[in-house]
């Protein structure tokens, strides 16, 4: 790939990211829960997405310092949304898991977001929906490929 095409790709990705973020911030779930801040909710979503994770991985994923991530995780544990479990093979590693309460909160928020998206994108015709579907599939596959190449 030549540099001009790579420059265009990166510019388009940055612009897309900004627009995509705006669209999804508007779709933010109505958690209706005074004890959960947007940051705590993002952490719950990330744990839900990964199934289990570590504090250090979560810190990177949500772009929060390790001490602040630890403090917030302790709050989520106190509130009953997250548990910690030591790795069976390597006792130095502690995994974070959602409790049923945490899973229910995130699952309900996902359903709310899906309903909002359905209403919003229901305005598109079948061809537009199919093109978007193909585009997102291509993007997802490219990110997976880039993620595996990143380990080199």
MOVEN-V484728 format. One record per run of one state. SS is the DSSP state (~ for helix, > for strand, _ for the rest). FROM is the first residue (numbers start at 1). TO is the last residue. Records with the same first field share a line. If there is no record, write none. Layout:
SS = FROM-TO, FROM-TO
//
This chain:
_ = 1-2, 27-37, 51-52, 54-54, 63-65, 79-81, 87-93, 99-99, 122-125, 150-152
~ = 3-26, 38-50, 55-62, 66-78, 100-121, 126-149
> = 53-53, 82-86, 94-98
//
